[in-house]
Amino acid sequence: MSGFQYAFSFDSSACSGCKTCQMACKDKNNLPAGSFWRRVYEIAGGGWRKEGEAWIPEIAAYNLSLSCQHCQEAPCLKGCPSGAITKREDGIVTIQAEKCLGCRYCEWTCPYGAPQFDAEAGVMTKCDFCLDLLEKGEPPACVASCPMRALDFGELEELKSRVGGVATVFPLPPEAETRPALLVKPHPSAARAGALSAFAANREEVSK
């Protein structure tokens, strides 16, 4: 491996939840109904706290735009029995449909829910970082479509120095589990989301 790793960055504090990135990905890849390679999670939680005669709202509410994280320690790759999943020298994790057994092991091992089963083709599918666009010097469709410029991409170490961010934001798993190629600028309310029992308020949209 060369050490080069493509990555996504996401500014949660700038995201309006419009889901344009989600629709652009779906349109560009001609995905069937119910299949999304990028999904926008609406995280919400909170309640009221009484102080004297006043009730004070304590709320966590923000969005997370997530796709395949092209993890540096990709569990989908490790769990694939047919060798259909590979990690390129630029860090992008891909699925070779001709080798895929459709066993769905990768779907079960991925903590981000990125691999999705195409029932008609009988194989797994997922974000490939818009490889065809990258080869033409163009950004991934999701990045190009974001009206708030909340999404960006680039080489992981370069993104760290340019935009910063973290890879573990509630409710994502700890970074050490998979070392995702993802940097998130957390929304201010993310720090208290766990304490406020936050959850994905649009679960029916993001769960296939």
C-alpha positions as CSV (number, residue, x, y, z in Angstrom):
1,M,0.0,0.0,0.0
2,S,1.2,3.5,-0.8
3,G,-0.3,5.1,2.3
4,F,-2.6,7.3,0.2
5,Q,-6.2,7.1,1.5
6,Y,-9.1,8.9,0.0
7,A,-11.6,10.1,2.6
8,F,-14.8,12.1,3.1
9,S,-15.2,15.0,5.5
10,F,-18.5,16.3,6.7
11,D,-19.4,19.4,8.6
12,S,-22.4,18.4,10.7
13,S,-22.8,22.0,12.0
14,A,-23.4,23.2,8.4
15,C,-25.8,20.4,7.2
16,S,-29.4,21.4,6.7
17,G,-30.7,17.9,6.3
18,C,-31.9,18.6,2.7
19,K,-30.7,15.1,1.5
20,T,-29.5,16.5,-1.8
21,C,-26.3,14.4,-1.4
22,Q,-28.5,11.3,-0.9
23,M,-30.5,11.9,-4.0
24,A,-27.5,12.8,-6.1
25,C,-25.9,9.5,-5.2
26,K,-29.0,7.6,-5.9
27,D,-29.5,9.3,-9.3
28,K,-25.9,9.0,-10.4
29,N,-25.7,5.2,-9.6
30,N,-29.3,4.5,-10.8
31,L,-30.1,2.7,-7.5
32,P,-33.4,0.8,-7.2
33,A,-36.2,1.9,-4.8
34,G,-35.2,1.5,-1.2
35,S,-31.5,1.4,-1.8
36,F,-29.3,4.3,-0.7
37,W,-25.5,4.2,-0.8
38,R,-25.5,7.6,1.1
39,R,-28.0,8.2,3.9
40,V,-28.7,11.3,6.0
41,Y,-29.4,10.4,9.6
42,E,-31.5,12.8,11.6
43,I,-30.2,12.5,15.2
44,A,-32.6,13.9,17.9
45,G,-33.1,13.6,21.6
46,G,-33.7,15.6,24.7
47,G,-36.4,16.8,27.0
48,W,-37.2,19.5,29.6
49,R,-35.4,20.4,32.9
50,K,-37.2,22.3,35.6
51,E,-35.4,25.2,37.3
52,G,-37.6,26.9,39.9
53,E,-40.8,27.8,38.1
54,A,-39.3,27.6,34.7
55,W,-38.9,24.6,32.3
56,I,-35.7,24.7,30.3
57,P,-35.3,22.7,27.1
58,E,-32.3,20.4,26.7
59,I,-32.1,19.3,23.1
60,A,-29.7,17.5,20.8
61,A,-30.6,17.7,17.1
62,Y,-28.3,17.4,14.1
63,N,-27.7,15.5,10.8
64,L,-25.1,13.0,9.8
65,S,-24.5,12.2,6.1
66,L,-22.9,8.7,5.9
67,S,-21.9,6.4,3.1
68,C,-19.2,3.7,3.0
69,Q,-16.3,5.0,5.1
70,H,-13.7,3.1,3.1
71,C,-12.2,2.0,6.4
72,Q,-8.5,1.4,6.8
73,E,-9.4,-1.7,8.8
74,A,-12.4,-2.7,6.7
75,P,-14.4,-5.5,8.4
76,C,-16.3,-6.1,5.2
77,L,-13.1,-7.0,3.4
78,K,-12.0,-9.3,6.3
79,G,-15.3,-11.1,6.4
80,C,-15.8,-11.7,2.6
81,P,-15.4,-15.4,1.9
82,S,-15.0,-15.0,-1.9
83,G,-12.5,-12.2,-2.1
84,A,-15.0,-10.0,-3.8
85,I,-14.1,-7.0,-1.7
86,T,-10.8,-5.3,-2.2
87,K,-9.0,-2.2,-1.0
88,R,-7.3,-0.3,-3.7
89,E,-3.9,1.5,-3.3
90,D,-5.8,4.8,-3.0
91,G,-7.8,3.4,-0.1
92,I,-11.1,3.0,-1.8
93,V,-12.9,-0.3,-0.9
94,T,-14.7,-1.9,-3.8
95,I,-16.9,-4.9,-4.5
96,Q,-16.3,-7.0,-7.6
97,A,-19.8,-8.2,-8.6
98,E,-18.5,-11.1,-10.6
99,K,-16.9,-12.6,-7.4
100,C,-19.7,-11.8,-5.0
101,L,-21.7,-14.7,-3.6
102,G,-24.5,-12.6,-2.3
103,C,-24.0,-14.2,1.2
104,R,-24.4,-10.8,2.9
105,Y,-21.6,-11.4,5.4
106,C,-20.2,-7.9,4.6
107,E,-23.6,-6.4,5.4
108,W,-23.6,-8.0,8.8
109,T,-20.0,-7.1,9.7
110,C,-20.2,-3.4,8.7
111,P,-21.1,-1.1,11.6
112,Y,-22.1,1.6,9.2
113,G,-24.6,-0.4,7.2
114,A,-22.8,0.5,4.0
115,P,-23.0,-2.7,1.9
116,Q,-26.5,-3.3,0.6
117,F,-28.0,-6.3,-1.1
118,D,-29.3,-6.0,-4.7
119,A,-32.0,-8.7,-4.7
120,E,-32.5,-8.6,-8.5
121,A,-28.7,-9.0,-9.3
122,G,-28.1,-11.3,-6.2
123,V,-25.0,-9.3,-5.2
124,M,-23.9,-6.8,-2.7
125,T,-23.4,-3.1,-3.7
126,K,-22.1,0.0,-2.0
127,C,-20.4,3.4,-2.5
128,D,-17.3,3.2,-4.7
129,F,-16.4,6.9,-4.2
130,C,-17.6,7.6,-7.7
131,L,-14.4,6.2,-9.2
132,D,-15.5,7.1,-12.7
133,L,-15.7,10.7,-11.7
134,L,-12.5,10.7,-9.8
135,E,-10.7,9.4,-12.9
136,K,-11.9,12.4,-14.8
137,G,-10.7,14.8,-12.1
138,E,-14.3,15.4,-10.8
139,P,-15.6,15.2,-7.2
140,P,-18.0,12.4,-6.1
141,A,-21.6,13.2,-6.9
142,C,-22.6,13.7,-3.2
143,V,-19.8,16.3,-2.7
144,A,-20.6,18.2,-5.9
145,S,-24.3,18.4,-5.1
146,C,-24.2,19.6,-1.5
147,P,-25.6,23.2,-1.5
148,M,-24.2,24.0,2.0
149,R,-20.7,22.6,1.1
150,A,-21.0,20.4,4.2
151,L,-19.3,17.5,2.3
152,D,-15.8,17.4,1.0
153,F,-13.3,14.8,0.0
154,G,-9.6,14.4,-0.5
155,E,-6.5,12.5,0.9
156,L,-7.1,11.7,4.5
157,E,-4.0,13.3,6.0
158,E,-4.4,16.4,3.8
159,L,-8.0,16.7,5.0
160,K,-6.9,16.4,8.6
161,S,-4.5,19.3,8.3
162,R,-6.9,21.4,6.2
163,V,-10.4,20.9,7.8
164,G,-9.7,18.7,10.9
165,G,-12.6,16.8,12.5
166,V,-13.0,13.5,14.3
167,A,-14.2,10.0,13.2
168,T,-16.3,9.2,16.3
169,V,-19.5,11.2,16.7
170,F,-22.6,9.9,18.5
171,P,-24.0,7.4,17.5
172,L,-21.1,6.2,15.3
173,P,-18.9,3.3,16.7
174,P,-15.4,4.1,18.2
175,E,-12.8,5.0,15.5
176,A,-10.5,2.2,16.7
177,E,-13.0,-0.5,15.5
178,T,-12.5,0.1,11.8
179,R,-10.3,3.3,11.4
180,P,-12.8,4.9,9.0
181,A,-11.6,7.3,6.3
182,L,-14.0,9.9,7.6
183,L,-13.6,13.3,9.3
184,V,-16.7,14.9,11.0
185,K,-16.9,18.4,12.3
186,P,-19.4,17.7,15.1
187,H,-22.6,19.8,15.6
188,P,-22.4,21.6,19.0
189,S,-25.1,19.4,20.4
190,A,-23.4,16.2,19.6
191,A,-21.4,16.2,22.8
192,R,-24.5,15.8,24.9
193,A,-26.5,13.5,22.5
194,G,-25.7,10.4,24.5
195,A,-26.8,11.9,27.8
196,L,-30.0,13.1,26.2
197,S,-30.9,9.6,24.9
198,A,-30.6,10.8,21.3
199,F,-31.6,8.4,18.4
200,A,-32.1,8.3,14.7
201,A,-35.5,10.0,14.3
202,N,-35.8,8.9,10.7
203,R,-35.0,5.3,11.2
204,E,-37.6,4.2,8.6
205,E,-35.7,6.2,6.0
206,V,-32.2,5.0,6.6
207,S,-32.9,1.3,7.3
208,K,-33.5,-0.8,4.2
